[in-house]
Amino acid sequence: MTHLSSFKAVRYRGIDGLSLPHLSQANLVTGVNGIGKTALLEAMWLFVGRYSPTLLWNANVQRSTNPVLDPVSRLSNGGLELHGGQNGSTHQLKTVFEKVAEVATPATAREATERNMMQLPVAGRIETYLDGQLVKGDFGGARPTPWGVVVHQTPVPPKPQPSCVIESTKFQLETPGEYLQRYSDMVRANQKEELTNAINLLLPRVKDLEILTDRTGESYLSALTKCGVQLPLHDLGGGIIRLYRLLLSLFTCRDGIMLVDELENGIHYSGLNEVWTRARQWMRRWNVQLVATTHSAECIEAAMAAFADSPEDLSIHKLFVSETTGAVEAVTFTGETLDGARDLNLEVR
C-alpha cells in the first residue's frame, strides 16, 4: 500500500507537532486562514518525495522562485523533521543544512550575476536522515545559487516510489509545459479516449482535446466543442482548466498520492456534487489517495454525500490552535463519527 496511513510534522513552518494519526483514501483539511493547511500539504509532499532532496528548492515549498542558499532555514528552525506511516511501517525524514564556508552576500544584482558566471565556492551541504540513519555515500548533487553552491547526497530508494503530485491553489489561464507533457504521455499510452470521456462527463461542451501549435511555435491545448468549434482551452475559462488539471493529476497519480490546495478553487459550487462523485470513482479505479484543503462548506457536504455508503473512506480534519498549548492541532471525523462534522462549526465560508 503506497498511501499514507498517518502523518506528523514534527518540525515544519508553524505546524510543529501537528499530527494526523489516521488518513483515509480521501481527506479534506479545513480551518481558518493561516492555520497551516497549505504547509501541511507541502510537508506531506516532501515526506512522500523524501528520496528527492532537490524538492526542498521547489517553488511549491519555498513559495518563491528566488534562489536561496539554505532552503531548510525557510522551512524550520534547526532542521526539518517529518514522520509518517506508509507501506505498513513508520518512516522518518530529517533534513538539516550544514554551513561549510562563509560566502559574502552580493551587494547588487549585477554582482550576483557575475558570481553566477564564475565557479562558486561550496558554501554548505544538505544532510538527510532517513529512518534515523544518515544517508551515506558520495555527495551526488550540487545546486548553485547567487550566494554559493549547496551540495547534497541523493539517497537511493529501495524500490520505485509512488507518484505524488501537488496542485497549488494558484492556477494560470495558460497550460504549462508540464501539463502538456503529462497529456502527451497519456496519449502515447493510448489513454486519450479514457481521459476525454471522463472530462466530457463533467464538461459536456468539450468533445475532444488536442495539442496544437500557434504561429510563434508555442504549443497549447485546444478543445473541440460539440458545436464543431476549436478553441484554446483557456478560452473556455479558468474553471475548465482547473478541472482539466485535477483530472490529469488523478491519472498521473495512479497508485500514488494527490495533494490539492483549495480543491474548490475555480469550480462552481453547483458542480461540486458531480466532481466528488466522479473523483470517488477515479480514486478507486486508479488507487489514488487524495488530501485536499478547503474553505467551502459545500465542498465538505458534497464529499460526504459521495462517500455516504463508505464513510470510512473519507476523513475530515479540522485544524485549530489549542488554547492549552498554543500549538496547531487536528480533530478528525471519519467512519461512524463523520456525521459529527456537520454539527461542528468548521469555520469555513
Sequence and secondary structure as in RCSB ss.txt:
>XXXX:A:sequence
MTHLSSFKAVRYRGIDGLSLPHLSQANLVTGVNGIGKTALLEAMWLFVGRYSPTLLWNANVQRSTNPVLDPVSRL
SNGGLELHGGQNGSTHQLKTVFEKVAEVATPATAREATERNMMQLPVAGRIETYLDGQLVKGDFGGARPTPWGVV
VHQTPVPPKPQPSCVIESTKFQLETPGEYLQRYSDMVRANQKEELTNAINLLLPRVKDLEILTDRTGESYLSALT
KCGVQLPLHDLGGGIIRLYRLLLSLFTCRDGIMLVDELENGIHYSGLNEVWTRARQWMRRWNVQLVATTHSAECI
EAAMAAFADSPEDLSIHKLFVSETTGAVEAVTFTGETLDGARDLNLEVR
>XXXX:A:secstr
  SEEEEEEEESTT TTEEE    SEEEEE STTSSHHHHHHHHHHHHTTT GGGGG HHHHSS S  S TTTTT
 TT EEEEEEETTEEEEEEEEEEE S     SSHHHHHHHHTS   EEEEEEEEETTEE  S   EEEEETTEEE
EE     SS    EEEE S   SS  HHHHHHHHHHHHTT HHHHHHHHHHH TTEEEEEEEE TTS EEEEEEE
TTS EEEGGGG HHHHHHHHHHHHHHHTTTSEEEESSTTTTS GGGHHHHHHHHHHHHHHHT EEEEE   HHHH
HHHHHHTTT GGGEEEEEEEE TTT SEEEEEEEGGGTTHHHHS     
